Amino acid sequence: METPVGLDSRHSWRITPVRPEDRSDVQRLFAACSVASVRHRFRAPLPAFPARHLDELLAGPPERHDALAVRAGAGGELVALGSLAQPYGPSDGHTAELALLVVDAWQRRGLGRALTAALVERAARRGVTRVVAEVEHGRGRLLTAVGRGLTLVRRTADRDGITGVFAIPGDLLVRTSVDRLVP
């Protein structure tokens, strides 16, 4: 699957599945992000993409860890990454945790919204009915933006940040379940 998505004033971009051979591209994307972007995504200042998470991202089956990339321009430079994974710990099998990382120069151009929409559609096909997203305090607007098009079920705050639980709209669930029946 390769989805043509957008045209920025400087570059075209497209969404592609993340593949095991994308390891070095993901590491370059991480290195291109500011310390602040990394901290916002991982909730800690990290020197490199966490190895365990990278392994799961690259090799996880979509029903456990689905990952998509945004590639820009003719060279296909990786400029954004989105994933929906089963939460760590006990899981009901119908909830997935959303995470995005966008290179600073490409933020606020619709890439996160496009990744979220594509991941949610793919998740609905697998029977996922809820998406969880977490942000740091002071970044509630980002949580609202991530949840655009989804139904907010619950928003909570604790000392670590803000968590939103969103329901995937019923029409998307019905539409994608019908798609599964088509050969």
C-alpha positions as CSV (number, residue, x, y, z in Angstrom):
1,M,0.0,0.0,0.0
2,E,1.3,3.4,-0.9
3,T,-1.1,6.2,-0.6
4,P,-0.5,9.5,-2.4
5,V,-1.5,12.1,0.1
6,G,-0.5,15.6,-0.2
7,L,1.4,18.4,-1.9
8,D,3.2,20.8,0.3
9,S,4.4,24.1,-1.2
10,R,7.9,22.5,-1.5
11,H,7.3,18.7,-1.7
12,S,4.8,16.0,-2.4
13,W,4.4,13.4,0.2
14,R,2.9,10.0,0.6
15,I,2.0,7.5,3.3
16,T,3.6,4.1,3.2
17,P,3.8,1.1,5.6
18,V,6.9,0.9,7.7
19,R,9.0,-2.0,6.7
20,P,11.8,-3.9,8.5
21,E,14.4,-2.4,6.1
22,D,13.4,1.2,7.3
23,R,15.5,0.9,10.4
24,S,18.2,3.5,9.2
25,D,15.4,5.8,7.9
26,V,13.7,5.8,11.3
27,Q,17.0,6.5,13.0
28,R,17.7,9.4,10.6
29,L,14.1,10.8,11.2
30,F,14.8,10.6,15.0
31,A,18.1,12.4,14.6
32,A,16.4,15.2,12.5
33,C,13.9,15.9,15.3
34,S,14.6,18.6,17.9
35,V,15.1,17.6,21.6
36,A,11.7,19.2,22.3
37,S,10.0,17.0,19.6
38,V,11.6,13.9,21.0
39,R,10.6,14.8,24.5
40,H,7.0,15.5,23.5
41,R,6.8,12.1,21.7
42,F,8.7,9.9,24.2
43,R,8.1,12.0,27.3
44,A,11.8,12.0,28.0
45,P,15.0,13.4,26.4
46,L,16.4,10.4,24.6
47,P,19.7,10.1,22.7
48,A,18.3,7.6,20.2
49,F,15.1,5.9,19.2
50,P,14.5,3.3,21.9
51,A,15.8,-0.1,20.6
52,R,12.9,-2.3,21.9
53,H,10.3,0.1,20.5
54,L,12.1,0.3,17.1
55,D,12.2,-3.5,16.9
56,E,8.5,-3.7,17.6
57,L,7.7,-0.9,15.2
58,L,9.6,-2.5,12.3
59,A,8.6,-6.2,12.9
60,G,5.3,-6.0,14.8
61,P,2.3,-7.5,13.0
62,P,-0.3,-4.8,12.3
63,E,-2.7,-6.3,14.8
64,R,-0.1,-5.6,17.6
65,H,1.8,-2.6,16.3
66,D,0.8,-1.0,13.0
67,A,3.2,1.7,11.7
68,L,3.0,4.1,8.8
69,A,5.5,6.5,7.5
70,V,5.3,9.8,5.6
71,R,7.8,10.0,2.8
72,A,8.6,13.3,1.1
73,G,9.8,14.2,-2.4
74,A,11.2,12.1,-5.1
75,G,13.8,10.6,-2.8
76,G,11.2,9.4,-0.3
77,E,12.8,10.9,2.8
78,L,11.1,9.7,5.9
79,V,9.7,12.9,7.6
80,A,7.0,11.5,9.9
81,L,6.1,8.3,11.6
82,G,2.8,7.2,13.2
83,S,1.9,4.0,15.0
84,L,-1.0,2.4,16.7
85,A,0.0,-0.3,19.1
86,Q,-1.7,-2.4,21.7
87,P,-1.1,-0.7,25.0
88,Y,1.5,-2.2,27.3
89,G,-0.1,-4.2,30.1
90,P,-3.6,-5.6,30.2
91,S,-5.5,-5.0,27.0
92,D,-9.0,-5.6,25.9
93,G,-7.9,-6.2,22.3
94,H,-10.1,-3.3,21.0
95,T,-8.0,-0.4,22.2
96,A,-4.8,0.9,20.5
97,E,-2.3,3.6,21.6
98,L,-1.5,6.3,19.0
99,A,1.9,7.9,18.7
100,L,3.3,10.3,16.2
101,L,6.7,11.8,15.5
102,V,7.1,14.5,12.8
103,V,10.3,16.2,11.9
104,D,10.2,19.8,13.1
105,A,10.4,21.3,9.6
106,W,7.3,19.3,8.5
107,Q,5.1,20.0,11.6
108,R,1.8,21.8,11.1
109,R,1.3,20.7,7.5
110,G,-1.3,18.0,8.0
111,L,1.0,15.0,8.1
112,G,-0.1,14.0,11.6
113,R,-3.7,14.3,10.7
114,A,-3.2,12.1,7.6
115,L,-1.3,9.5,9.5
116,T,-3.9,9.4,12.2
117,A,-6.7,9.0,9.7
118,A,-4.9,6.2,7.8
119,L,-4.0,4.4,11.0
120,V,-7.5,4.6,12.5
121,E,-9.0,3.3,9.3
122,R,-6.6,0.3,9.3
123,A,-7.3,-0.3,13.0
124,A,-11.1,-0.3,12.5
125,R,-10.6,-3.0,9.9
126,R,-9.0,-5.1,12.6
127,G,-11.8,-4.5,15.1
128,V,-10.1,-1.7,17.1
129,T,-12.9,0.5,18.6
130,R,-10.9,2.9,20.8
131,V,-7.7,4.9,20.4
132,V,-5.7,6.3,23.4
133,A,-3.3,9.2,23.0
134,E,-1.1,10.9,25.7
135,V,0.4,14.3,25.6
136,E,2.4,16.5,28.1
137,H,0.7,19.1,30.2
138,G,0.3,22.3,28.1
139,R,-0.2,20.3,24.9
140,G,-3.9,19.7,25.2
141,R,-4.5,21.4,21.8
142,L,-2.4,18.6,20.2
143,L,-4.6,16.0,21.9
144,T,-7.7,17.8,20.5
145,A,-6.1,17.9,17.0
146,V,-5.2,14.2,17.2
147,G,-8.8,13.3,18.1
148,R,-10.4,15.3,15.3
149,G,-12.9,13.0,13.6
150,L,-13.1,10.7,16.6
151,T,-15.4,10.8,19.5
152,L,-13.9,11.8,22.8
153,V,-14.9,9.2,25.5
154,R,-12.7,10.4,28.3
155,R,-10.0,13.0,28.9
156,T,-8.0,12.7,32.1
157,A,-5.0,14.5,33.6
158,D,-2.5,13.3,36.1
159,R,1.0,14.4,37.1
160,D,2.5,12.8,33.9
161,G,0.3,14.5,31.4
162,I,-3.1,14.4,29.7
163,T,-4.7,11.3,28.2
164,G,-7.5,11.1,25.7
165,V,-9.5,8.0,25.0
166,F,-11.4,8.3,21.6
167,A,-14.0,6.0,20.1
168,I,-13.7,5.3,16.4
169,P,-17.0,6.5,14.8
170,G,-19.6,3.7,14.2
171,D,-19.9,4.6,10.4
172,L,-16.1,3.9,10.0
173,L,-16.4,0.6,11.9
174,V,-19.4,-0.5,9.8
175,R,-17.7,0.6,6.5
176,T,-14.5,-1.1,7.3
177,S,-16.2,-4.3,8.5
178,V,-18.1,-4.5,5.2
179,D,-14.7,-4.0,3.4
180,R,-13.4,-7.1,5.1
181,L,-16.2,-9.1,3.5
182,V,-15.3,-8.1,0.0
183,P,-12.9,-10.6,-1.6
